[in-house]
């Protein structure tokens, strides 16, 4: 299991997997209940996983994909 909000864990996971040809960038958390009743730390965790996580994952795989010339846009 990898914490996608942790850039070091993401990078290590990508290195373990090796060649990446495609990335399905899908991870997410949610908080239940009224916003004013949610713990600010839990809200921060949700934002880190849902917003920062996909960016870190993409950032980690892009150099290898460019080197392999896969995953490029045709435009």
Gaussian input, Z-matrix of N, CA and C with variables (Angstrom, degrees):
# hf/3-21g

backbone

0 1
 N
 C     1     B1
 C     2     B2     1     A1
 N     3     B3     2     A2     1     D1
 C     4     B4     3     A3     2     D2
 C     5     B5     4     A4     3     D3
 N     6     B6     5     A5     4     D4
 C     7     B7     6     A6     5     D5
 C     8     B8     7     A7     6     D6
 N     9     B9     8     A8     7     D7
 C    10    B10     9     A9     8     D8
 C    11    B11    10    A10     9     D9
 N    12    B12    11    A11    10    D10
 C    13    B13    12    A12    11    D11
 C    14    B14    13    A13    12    D12
 N    15    B15    14    A14    13    D13
 C    16    B16    15    A15    14    D14
 C    17    B17    16    A16    15    D15
 N    18    B18    17    A17    16    D16
 C    19    B19    18    A18    17    D17
 C    20    B20    19    A19    18    D18
 N    21    B21    20    A20    19    D19
 C    22    B22    21    A21    20    D20
 C    23    B23    22    A22    21    D21
 N    24    B24    23    A23    22    D22
 C    25    B25    24    A24    23    D23
 C    26    B26    25    A25    24    D24
 N    27    B27    26    A26    25    D25
 C    28    B28    27    A27    26    D26
 C    29    B29    28    A28    27    D27
 N    30    B30    29    A29    28    D28
 C    31    B31    30    A30    29    D29
 C    32    B32    31    A31    30    D30
 N    33    B33    32    A32    31    D31
 C    34    B34    33    A33    32    D32
 C    35    B35    34    A34    33    D33
 N    36    B36    35    A35    34    D34
 C    37    B37    36    A36    35    D35
 C    38    B38    37    A37    36    D36
 N    39    B39    38    A38    37    D37
 C    40    B40    39    A39    38    D38
 C    41    B41    40    A40    39    D39
 N    42    B42    41    A41    40    D40
 C    43    B43    42    A42    41    D41
 C    44    B44    43    A43    42    D42
 N    45    B45    44    A44    43    D43
 C    46    B46    45    A45    44    D44
 C    47    B47    46    A46    45    D45
 N    48    B48    47    A47    46    D46
 C    49    B49    48    A48    47    D47
 C    50    B50    49    A49    48    D48
 N    51    B51    50    A50    49    D49
 C    52    B52    51    A51    50    D50
 C    53    B53    52    A52    51    D51
 N    54    B54    53    A53    52    D52
 C    55    B55    54    A54    53    D53
 C    56    B56    55    A55    54    D54
 N    57    B57    56    A56    55    D55
 C    58    B58    57    A57    56    D56
 C    59    B59    58    A58    57    D57
 N    60    B60    59    A59    58    D58
 C    61    B61    60    A60    59    D59
 C    62    B62    61    A61    60    D60
 N    63    B63    62    A62    61    D61
 C    64    B64    63    A63    62    D62
 C    65    B65    64    A64    63    D63
 N    66    B66    65    A65    64    D64
 C    67    B67    66    A66    65    D65
 C    68    B68    67    A67    66    D66
 N    69    B69    68    A68    67    D67
 C    70    B70    69    A69    68    D68
 C    71    B71    70    A70    69    D69
 N    72    B72    71    A71    70    D70
 C    73    B73    72    A72    71    D71
 C    74    B74    73    A73    72    D72
 N    75    B75    74    A74    73    D73
 C    76    B76    75    A75    74    D74
 C    77    B77    76    A76    75    D75
 N    78    B78    77    A77    76    D76
 C    79    B79    78    A78    77    D77
 C    80    B80    79    A79    78    D78
 N    81    B81    80    A80    79    D79
 C    82    B82    81    A81    80    D80
 C    83    B83    82    A82    81    D81
 N    84    B84    83    A83    82    D82
 C    85    B85    84    A84    83    D83
 C    86    B86    85    A85    84    D84
 N    87    B87    86    A86    85    D85
 C    88    B88    87    A87    86    D86
 C    89    B89    88    A88    87    D87
 N    90    B90    89    A89    88    D88
 C    91    B91    90    A90    89    D89
 C    92    B92    91    A91    90    D90
 N    93    B93    92    A92    91    D91
 C    94    B94    93    A93    92    D92
 C    95    B95    94    A94    93    D93
 N    96    B96    95    A95    94    D94
 C    97    B97    96    A96    95    D95
 C    98    B98    97    A97    96    D96
 N    99    B99    98    A98    97    D97
 C   100   B100    99    A99    98    D98
 C   101   B101   100   A100    99    D99
 N   102   B102   101   A101   100   D100
 C   103   B103   102   A102   101   D101
 C   104   B104   103   A103   102   D102
 N   105   B105   104   A104   103   D103
 C   106   B106   105   A105   104   D104
 C   107   B107   106   A106   105   D105
 N   108   B108   107   A107   106   D106
 C   109   B109   108   A108   107   D107
 C   110   B110   109   A109   108   D108
 N   111   B111   110   A110   109   D109
 C   112   B112   111   A111   110   D110
 C   113   B113   112   A112   111   D111
 N   114   B114   113   A113   112   D112
 C   115   B115   114   A114   113   D113
 C   116   B116   115   A115   114   D114
 N   117   B117   116   A116   115   D115
 C   118   B118   117   A117   116   D116
 C   119   B119   118   A118   117   D117
 N   120   B120   119   A119   118   D118
 C   121   B121   120   A120   119   D119
 C   122   B122   121   A121   120   D120
 N   123   B123   122   A122   121   D121
 C   124   B124   123   A123   122   D122
 C   125   B125   124   A124   123   D123
 N   126   B126   125   A125   124   D124
 C   127   B127   126   A126   125   D125
 C   128   B128   127   A127   126   D126
 N   129   B129   128   A128   127   D127
 C   130   B130   129   A129   128   D128
 C   131   B131   130   A130   129   D129
 N   132   B132   131   A131   130   D130
 C   133   B133   132   A132   131   D131
 C   134   B134   133   A133   132   D132
 N   135   B135   134   A134   133   D133
 C   136   B136   135   A135   134   D134
 C   137   B137   136   A136   135   D135
 N   138   B138   137   A137   136   D136
 C   139   B139   138   A138   137   D137
 C   140   B140   139   A139   138   D138
 N   141   B141   140   A140   139   D139
 C   142   B142   141   A141   140   D140
 C   143   B143   142   A142   141   D141
 N   144   B144   143   A143   142   D142
 C   145   B145   144   A144   143   D143
 C   146   B146   145   A145   144   D144
 N   147   B147   146   A146   145   D145
 C   148   B148   147   A147   146   D146
 C   149   B149   148   A148   147   D147
 N   150   B150   149   A149   148   D148
 C   151   B151   150   A150   149   D149
 C   152   B152   151   A151   150   D150
 N   153   B153   152   A152   151   D151
 C   154   B154   153   A153   152   D152
 C   155   B155   154   A154   153   D153
 N   156   B156   155   A155   154   D154
 C   157   B157   156   A156   155   D155
 C   158   B158   157   A157   156   D156
 N   159   B159   158   A158   157   D157
 C   160   B160   159   A159   158   D158
 C   161   B161   160   A160   159   D159
 N   162   B162   161   A161   160   D160
 C   163   B163   162   A162   161   D161
 C   164   B164   163   A163   162   D162
 N   165   B165   164   A164   163   D163
 C   166   B166   165   A165   164   D164
 C   167   B167   166   A166   165   D165
 N   168   B168   167   A167   166   D166
 C   169   B169   168   A168   167   D167
 C   170   B170   169   A169   168   D168
 N   171   B171   170   A170   169   D169
 C   172   B172   171   A171   170   D170
 C   173   B173   172   A172   171   D171
 N   174   B174   173   A173   172   D172
 C   175   B175   174   A174   173   D173
 C   176   B176   175   A175   174   D174
 N   177   B177   176   A176   175   D175
 C   178   B178   177   A177   176   D176
 C   179   B179   178   A178   177   D177
 N   180   B180   179   A179   178   D178
 C   181   B181   180   A180   179   D179
 C   182   B182   181   A181   180   D180
 N   183   B183   182   A182   181   D181
 C   184   B184   183   A183   182   D182
 C   185   B185   184   A184   183   D183
 N   186   B186   185   A185   184   D184
 C   187   B187   186   A186   185   D185
 C   188   B188   187   A187   186   D186
 N   189   B189   188   A188   187   D187
 C   190   B190   189   A189   188   D188
 C   191   B191   190   A190   189   D189
 N   192   B192   191   A191   190   D190
 C   193   B193   192   A192   191   D191
 C   194   B194   193   A193   192   D192
 N   195   B195   194   A194   193   D193
 C   196   B196   195   A195   194   D194
 C   197   B197   196   A196   195   D195
 N   198   B198   197   A197   196   D196
 C   199   B199   198   A198   197   D197
 C   200   B200   199   A199   198   D198
 N   201   B201   200   A200   199   D199
 C   202   B202   201   A201   200   D200
 C   203   B203   202   A202   201   D201
 N   204   B204   203   A203   202   D202
 C   205   B205   204   A204   203   D203
 C   206   B206   205   A205   204   D204
 N   207   B207   206   A206   205   D205
 C   208   B208   207   A207   206   D206
 C   209   B209   208   A208   207   D207
 N   210   B210   209   A209   208   D208
 C   211   B211   210   A210   209   D209
 C   212   B212   211   A211   210   D210
 N   213   B213   212   A212   211   D211
 C   214   B214   213   A213   212   D212
 C   215   B215   214   A214   213   D213
 N   216   B216   215   A215   214   D214
 C   217   B217   216   A216   215   D215
 C   218   B218   217   A217   216   D216
 N   219   B219   218   A218   217   D217
 C   220   B220   219   A219   218   D218
 C   221   B221   220   A220   219   D219
 N   222   B222   221   A221   220   D220
 C   223   B223   222   A222   221   D221
 C   224   B224   223   A223   222   D222

   B1=1.4424
   B2=1.5337
   B3=1.3116
   B4=1.4607
   B5=1.5234
   B6=1.3124
   B7=1.4576
   B8=1.5249
   B9=1.3288
   B10=1.4702
   B11=1.5235
   B12=1.3220
   B13=1.4608
   B14=1.5256
   B15=1.3416
   B16=1.4609
   B17=1.5245
   B18=1.3191
   B19=1.4683
   B20=1.5295
   B21=1.3120
   B22=1.4650
   B23=1.5303
   B24=1.3334
   B25=1.4697
   B26=1.5241
   B27=1.3183
   B28=1.4715
   B29=1.5216
   B30=1.3253
   B31=1.4579
   B32=1.5274
   B33=1.3317
   B34=1.4661
   B35=1.5333
   B36=1.3241
   B37=1.4652
   B38=1.5206
   B39=1.3207
   B40=1.4616
   B41=1.5317
   B42=1.3195
   B43=1.4574
   B44=1.5283
   B45=1.3338
   B46=1.4658
   B47=1.5271
   B48=1.3244
   B49=1.4636
   B50=1.5246
   B51=1.3081
   B52=1.4660
   B53=1.5125
   B54=1.3308
   B55=1.4569
   B56=1.5162
   B57=1.3168
   B58=1.4628
   B59=1.5224
   B60=1.3287
   B61=1.4568
   B62=1.5186
   B63=1.3238
   B64=1.4572
   B65=1.5271
   B66=1.3124
   B67=1.4612
   B68=1.5256
   B69=1.3129
   B70=1.4624
   B71=1.5173
   B72=1.2932
   B73=1.4613
   B74=1.5297
   B75=1.3359
   B76=1.4565
   B77=1.5205
   B78=1.3104
   B79=1.4681
   B80=1.5147
   B81=1.2955
   B82=1.4578
   B83=1.5106
   B84=1.3084
   B85=1.4560
   B86=1.5210
   B87=1.2964
   B88=1.4605
   B89=1.5189
   B90=1.2996
   B91=1.4640
   B92=1.5147
   B93=1.2945
   B94=1.4567
   B95=1.5292
   B96=1.2832
   B97=1.4588
   B98=1.5117
   B99=1.3235
   B100=1.4640
   B101=1.5328
   B102=1.3101
   B103=1.4587
   B104=1.5259
   B105=1.3126
   B106=1.4667
   B107=1.5322
   B108=1.3219
   B109=1.4603
   B110=1.5296
   B111=1.3305
   B112=1.4609
   B113=1.5224
   B114=1.3166
   B115=1.4575
   B116=1.5309
   B117=1.3284
   B118=1.4582
   B119=1.5310
   B120=1.3185
   B121=1.4621
   B122=1.5249
   B123=1.3270
   B124=1.4650
   B125=1.5297
   B126=1.3272
   B127=1.4682
   B128=1.5283
   B129=1.3280
   B130=1.4637
   B131=1.5242
   B132=1.3288
   B133=1.4548
   B134=1.5312
   B135=1.3261
   B136=1.4655
   B137=1.5252
   B138=1.3156
   B139=1.4631
   B140=1.5292
   B141=1.3263
   B142=1.4668
   B143=1.5353
   B144=1.3236
   B145=1.4636
   B146=1.5306
   B147=1.3187
   B148=1.4662
   B149=1.5234
   B150=1.3271
   B151=1.4674
   B152=1.5249
   B153=1.3238
   B154=1.4611
   B155=1.5226
   B156=1.3257
   B157=1.4616
   B158=1.5154
   B159=1.3285
   B160=1.4685
   B161=1.5290
   B162=1.3246
   B163=1.4651
   B164=1.5221
   B165=1.3406
   B166=1.4598
   B167=1.5246
   B168=1.3186
   B169=1.4689
   B170=1.5265
   B171=1.3135
   B172=1.4659
   B173=1.5209
   B174=1.3133
   B175=1.4656
   B176=1.5290
   B177=1.3120
   B178=1.4643
   B179=1.5249
   B180=1.3279
   B181=1.4699
   B182=1.5311
   B183=1.2977
   B184=1.4708
   B185=1.5294
   B186=1.3340
   B187=1.4765
   B188=1.5293
   B189=1.3250
   B190=1.4666
   B191=1.5061
   B192=1.3267
   B193=1.4600
   B194=1.5278
   B195=1.3226
   B196=1.4674
   B197=1.5229
   B198=1.3241
   B199=1.4629
   B200=1.5303
   B201=1.3214
   B202=1.4656
   B203=1.5160
   B204=1.3374
   B205=1.4557
   B206=1.5325
   B207=1.3555
   B208=1.4737
   B209=1.5153
   B210=1.3062
   B211=1.4501
   B212=1.5142
   B213=1.3246
   B214=1.4589
   B215=1.5202
   B216=1.2957
   B217=1.4508
   B218=1.5190
   B219=1.3276
   B220=1.4680
   B221=1.5236
   B222=1.3265
   B223=1.4724
   B224=1.4917
   A1=108.46
   A2=115.61
   A3=121.65
   A4=109.20
   A5=116.35
   A6=121.78
   A7=106.55
   A8=117.17
   A9=121.02
   A10=113.26
   A11=117.75
   A12=119.91
   A13=111.63
   A14=117.26
   A15=122.93
   A16=108.52
   A17=116.50
   A18=120.80
   A19=112.66
   A20=118.01
   A21=120.81
   A22=110.18
   A23=117.06
   A24=120.26
   A25=111.32
   A26=116.24
   A27=120.32
   A28=109.96
   A29=117.21
   A30=121.28
   A31=110.91
   A32=117.61
   A33=121.00
   A34=110.99
   A35=116.98
   A36=120.70
   A37=111.14
   A38=116.86
   A39=121.32
   A40=109.38
   A41=117.50
   A42=121.00
   A43=110.68
   A44=118.11
   A45=121.88
   A46=111.85
   A47=116.04
   A48=120.81
   A49=110.72
   A50=116.64
   A51=120.48
   A52=111.00
   A53=116.14
   A54=120.87
   A55=111.61
   A56=115.44
   A57=122.78
   A58=107.56
   A59=116.56
   A60=121.06
   A61=112.25
   A62=116.01
   A63=120.64
   A64=108.36
   A65=115.96
   A66=121.15
   A67=108.69
   A68=116.04
   A69=120.88
   A70=104.43
   A71=114.81
   A72=122.74
   A73=109.85
   A74=115.64
   A75=119.90
   A76=110.64
   A77=116.15
   A78=122.44
   A79=106.11
   A80=117.17
   A81=117.05
   A82=113.65
   A83=113.87
   A84=123.58
   A85=108.61
   A86=116.23
   A87=121.52
   A88=108.96
   A89=116.95
   A90=121.59
   A91=108.22
   A92=116.06
   A93=121.98
   A94=110.32
   A95=115.32
   A96=121.05
   A97=113.40
   A98=115.56
   A99=120.85
   A100=111.54
   A101=115.82
   A102=121.99
   A103=112.15
   A104=116.86
   A105=119.79
   A106=112.96
   A107=116.64
   A108=120.42
   A109=112.57
   A110=117.11
   A111=120.43
   A112=111.07
   A113=114.27
   A114=122.35
   A115=109.90
   A116=118.90
   A117=121.19
   A118=113.36
   A119=117.83
   A120=120.24
   A121=111.13
   A122=117.06
   A123=120.83
   A124=110.07
   A125=116.92
   A126=121.09
   A127=109.83
   A128=116.52
   A129=120.98
   A130=110.45
   A131=117.60
   A132=122.02
   A133=111.13
   A134=116.60
   A135=121.20
   A136=110.45
   A137=117.41
   A138=121.27
   A139=111.56
   A140=116.22
   A141=119.53
   A142=111.00
   A143=116.82
   A144=119.78
   A145=110.13
   A146=117.94
   A147=121.75
   A148=114.24
   A149=117.91
   A150=120.19
   A151=111.96
   A152=116.48
   A153=120.03
   A154=111.39
   A155=117.86
   A156=121.81
   A157=114.38
   A158=118.81
   A159=119.27
   A160=113.34
   A161=116.27
   A162=119.89
   A163=110.06
   A164=116.89
   A165=120.19
   A166=111.42
   A167=117.25
   A168=120.59
   A169=110.68
   A170=117.24
   A171=120.90
   A172=110.17
   A173=115.78
   A174=121.62
   A175=111.06
   A176=116.93
   A177=121.29
   A178=113.11
   A179=117.73
   A180=119.65
   A181=113.79
   A182=118.73
   A183=121.55
   A184=112.75
   A185=120.34
   A186=118.00
   A187=112.96
   A188=117.72
   A189=120.25
   A190=112.73
   A191=116.48
   A192=119.88
   A193=110.71
   A194=116.96
   A195=119.99
   A196=110.56
   A197=115.74
   A198=120.22
   A199=111.17
   A200=116.63
   A201=122.74
   A202=112.54
   A203=115.81
   A204=122.90
   A205=112.16
   A206=114.16
   A207=120.57
   A208=109.02
   A209=116.19
   A210=120.54
   A211=113.65
   A212=117.21
   A213=119.99
   A214=110.99
   A215=115.26
   A216=121.47
   A217=109.07
   A218=116.07
   A219=119.68
   A220=112.60
   A221=117.11
   A222=118.84
   A223=112.64
   D1=142.24
   D2=-177.72
   D3=-125.67
   D4=134.87
   D5=172.32
   D6=-84.30
   D7=104.39
   D8=-175.23
   D9=-67.99
   D10=-10.20
   D11=176.46
   D12=-88.20
   D13=1.04
   D14=-179.93
   D15=-112.35
   D16=108.12
   D17=-174.25
   D18=-60.63
   D19=-33.19
   D20=179.70
   D21=-67.63
   D22=-44.51
   D23=177.72
   D24=-63.06
   D25=-40.86
   D26=179.23
   D27=-61.91
   D28=-48.50
   D29=-178.24
   D30=-61.68
   D31=-43.51
   D32=178.60
   D33=-61.57
   D34=-41.64
   D35=179.73
   D36=-63.25
   D37=-42.52
   D38=179.48
   D39=-63.95
   D40=-42.05
   D41=179.04
   D42=-63.58
   D43=-39.05
   D44=178.84
   D45=-65.04
   D46=-39.99
   D47=-177.88
   D48=-70.28
   D49=-39.94
   D50=-178.09
   D51=93.17
   D52=-136.24
   D53=-176.02
   D54=-61.66
   D55=130.53
   D56=176.25
   D57=-115.21
   D58=122.01
   D59=178.05
   D60=-101.02
   D61=-26.22
   D62=-179.39
   D63=-150.32
   D64=143.66
   D65=178.81
   D66=-120.02
   D67=120.12
   D68=169.94
   D69=-98.24
   D70=101.59
   D71=-169.73
   D72=-90.92
   D73=83.08
   D74=-171.98
   D75=-138.00
   D76=107.02
   D77=173.52
   D78=-149.82
   D79=148.35
   D80=179.54
   D81=-169.69
   D82=151.50
   D83=174.68
   D84=-126.23
   D85=163.49
   D86=177.47
   D87=-147.30
   D88=150.95
   D89=173.86
   D90=-111.85
   D91=139.58
   D92=179.94
   D93=-97.24
   D94=155.77
   D95=174.14
   D96=91.33
   D97=176.27
   D98=-179.52
   D99=-61.91
   D100=139.55
   D101=-177.90
   D102=-53.22
   D103=-42.70
   D104=-176.32
   D105=-67.99
   D106=-13.16
   D107=179.24
   D108=-98.78
   D109=-4.62
   D110=-178.94
   D111=-86.25
   D112=141.62
   D113=178.08
   D114=-65.55
   D115=128.14
   D116=179.59
   D117=-56.64
   D118=-33.00
   D119=178.05
   D120=-67.10
   D121=-37.08
   D122=177.57
   D123=-67.68
   D124=-39.91
   D125=177.10
   D126=-61.77
   D127=-42.11
   D128=178.36
   D129=-62.67
   D130=-42.24
   D131=178.20
   D132=-61.28
   D133=-42.68
   D134=178.24
   D135=-60.33
   D136=-45.16
   D137=-179.53
   D138=-65.57
   D139=-39.42
   D140=-179.87
   D141=-65.34
   D142=-42.69
   D143=179.84
   D144=-72.00
   D145=-47.61
   D146=-172.62
   D147=-75.68
   D148=-31.96
   D149=-177.22
   D150=-105.54
   D151=-49.91
   D152=-176.96
   D153=-75.28
   D154=-37.45
   D155=-177.78
   D156=-53.55
   D157=-52.64
   D158=179.27
   D159=-61.27
   D160=-34.71
   D161=178.67
   D162=-66.53
   D163=-44.78
   D164=179.86
   D165=-64.62
   D166=-39.20
   D167=179.12
   D168=-65.51
   D169=-45.92
   D170=178.56
   D171=-62.02
   D172=-44.50
   D173=179.78
   D174=-58.86
   D175=-37.13
   D176=-178.10
   D177=-72.80
   D178=-32.63
   D179=-176.08
   D180=-94.94
   D181=-20.56
   D182=-175.44
   D183=-57.76
   D184=-47.37
   D185=-178.85
   D186=-57.70
   D187=-44.20
   D188=179.25
   D189=-66.35
   D190=-38.51
   D191=179.20
   D192=-66.48
   D193=-40.03
   D194=177.84
   D195=-64.32
   D196=-41.56
   D197=179.61
   D198=-62.53
   D199=-38.30
   D200=179.92
   D201=-82.49
   D202=-10.38
   D203=-175.62
   D204=59.03
   D205=42.60
   D206=174.07
   D207=-121.61
   D208=153.54
   D209=178.35
   D210=77.01
   D211=12.51
   D212=-178.87
   D213=-83.24
   D214=151.41
   D215=174.81
   D216=-74.76
   D217=146.28
   D218=178.98
   D219=-87.21
   D220=2.30
   D221=-179.48
   D222=-93.19

